Amino acid sequence: MNALFVGHFDGTKFEHRFEQKLDFAGGSFAYQSFYDQQSDRLVLIGWICNIDWIGDNTGDPNFDDHSNVSSLTLTKELVLSKNGQYLMVRPLPEFASLRENKQPHVITKGEELHLEKGQAELVFEFNWDNGREETFELHLTPTQTNGKKLEFRIDNNGIELKRTWVTKNKRLVVYNAMPTKMHIFIDLDTVEYFADEGRWSGAVRLPNASQENRIGTLELKSAPRMLKEASMWYLNYKAHKSTYLQQ
């Protein structure tokens, strides 16, 4: 639903080079874009749903009446890498203006942080030690799922998002991806990640979204030994996409 074909079009014939997903987790779809001449950027935005309802749309215990509509992705820019081998989907730098404070909170391993408003920006940067089996693991816990979590994990297998509230283990894995930088946005019921400046990105939405049912806490469970940055900013989206949940 969110793949792009990249190549050269001479006005008559399209020469295909490669295909790439806009969302490696599959939680967003129906992307629309426009070229902004003033900033010389290709701007992108899509919809987010709880992807579990798509399987049947009927009888799925994870289905809810907000699942297929009502939430937009962050506004992003689409950039071709310098070597022309892949696309980068990354949030607009203007989102930094949503941070409540200029100085971030430094996240330490094992520290449980509470998100009173359910909105935050996270940045992690690290180096992998090839001689060790290291893991990056972040747990995001919704407020009303009886301890069920969204587990964000990076190891030798790749990037994995595990939704422990899903009865069947539907793994969302980007195999062989070993990024050194993770940029994560949390907005109440939605989580979007951008790895290595958008080389890989994905979106996940909670079931039964509401102001009460949102991401409530986060905890860094493990990280590579060479962790350069682990920062968090509380955000104030105001009139952004989560407004309908706040009414």
Secondary structure as GFF3:
##gff-version 3
##sequence-region A 1 247
A	DSSP	beta_strand	3	9	.	.	.	ID=ss1
A	DSSP	beta_strand	14	21	.	.	.	ID=ss2
A	DSSP	beta_strand	28	36	.	.	.	ID=ss3
A	DSSP	beta_strand	41	48	.	.	.	ID=ss4
A	DSSP	three_ten_helix	51	54	.	.	.	ID=ss5
A	DSSP	beta_strand	76	80	.	.	.	ID=ss6
A	DSSP	beta_strand	87	91	.	.	.	ID=ss7
A	DSSP	three_ten_helix	93	98	.	.	.	ID=ss8
A	DSSP	beta_strand	105	106	.	.	.	ID=ss9
A	DSSP	beta_strand	112	114	.	.	.	ID=ss10
A	DSSP	beta_strand	119	127	.	.	.	ID=ss11
A	DSSP	beta_strand	136	142	.	.	.	ID=ss12
A	DSSP	beta_strand	150	155	.	.	.	ID=ss13
A	DSSP	beta_strand	158	163	.	.	.	ID=ss14
A	DSSP	beta_strand	172	175	.	.	.	ID=ss15
A	DSSP	beta_strand	181	187	.	.	.	ID=ss16
A	DSSP	beta_strand	190	195	.	.	.	ID=ss17
A	DSSP	beta_strand	200	205	.	.	.	ID=ss18
A	DSSP	beta_strand	215	222	.	.	.	ID=ss19
A	DSSP	beta_strand	226	234	.	.	.	ID=ss20
A	DSSP	alpha_helix	243	246	.	.	.	ID=ss21
###
